[in-house]
Amino acid sequence: MRAELLDLVLSLLPEHSPTPELEHFYALMRDYPRRGGKGIRSELLLASAQAHGVRPGTAAWTSAQWAAAALEMFQNWVLIHDDIEDDSEERRGKPALHRLCGVPLAINVGDALHAYMWAAVQRAGIPGAMEEFLAMIARTAEGQHLDLAWVERREWNLQESDYLQMVELKTAYYTVIVPLRLGALAAGLPVNEAFSAAGLALGTAFQIRDDVLNLTGDPVKYGKEIGGDLLEGKRTLIVLHWLAQAPAGQKQIFLDQMRRDRPRKNQQVIDQIHHWLLDSGSVEYAQQFANQQAAQGIALLETALMSAPDQEATRRLLRTVHELATREQ
């Protein structure tokens, strides 16, 4: 996250209280934002605003920054809740918030950040922004429900199309589509509906990259535990592709582990499954699929932005998107 966006986020959050426990609460609210993060969504929003003609230093740029800050606050409260729902151990290289303060307090911190997110949306003052945030939250919750319901029901009889639907809802809307749309709205311009098709493809590519990095990434750069998706029982394109061709014995061992809650999983067996996935060719399959989605999304976005007011900023936006869609860490 840009330093100026972090300053905006922190400026909305209370810091001091004569009541020591409330001061602790405020510190917990500031924890995830201060951990940093890549700031992908806010960067895309600001890049889109510039492509649509918003100049830094103008009132419209200030509005775009507040919208970007609101998007970062959304990301942070959703991650707090997501870490609880997934029973995650780490976030951004440190223990997940619920590991530090317990589940009830962490839920409440997420709820508070959700409330302050709307304060940032209000500060942005962009017509249509509230509707964009409402739709984004609804789509993200739908995708999260699919993800969590499969885990809860131990459901592995899934197709790649099921995974893609979940990813489009859970990732693509808030990672790509809404940032692009908010950038146009910050400029006072109508939204190009072609952003949706481009964003669905690019969001899918981003999520598959993340799934790959969860198995292959550098723990320091990745910011989460490597192999955590297996411990959490995540349905990924990699795993579904592997299951469709896995030897019966390996598949049986995998499903036995996935019937267990995280604390009851055998770490040595999970490590073995991790190696099976890496050796199977399914990671390479997923990477190739992500490459195709990224190429499709970038082509669609190039077409959608052909008449954008600032073509130099548009080229920077497209370079940023390409880097994100092909990132190695």
Secondary structure, 3 states (H helix, E strand, C coil): CCHHHHHHHHHHCCCCCCCHHHHHHHHHHHHHHHCCCCCHHHHHHHHHHHHCCCCCCCHHHHHHHHHHHHHHHHHHHHHHHHHHHHCCCEECCEECHHHHHCHHHHHHHHHHHHHHHHHHHHHHCCCCHHHHHHHHHHHHHHHHHHHHHHHHCCCCCCCHHHHHHHHHHHHHHHHHHHHHHHHHHHCCCCCCCHHHHHHHHHHHHHHHHHHHHHHHCCHHHHCCCCCHHHHHCCCCHHHHHHHCCCCHHHHHHHHHHHCCCHHHCCHHHHHHHHHHHHHHCHHHHHHHHHHHHHHHHHHHHHHHCCCCCCHHHHHHHHHHHHHHHCCCC
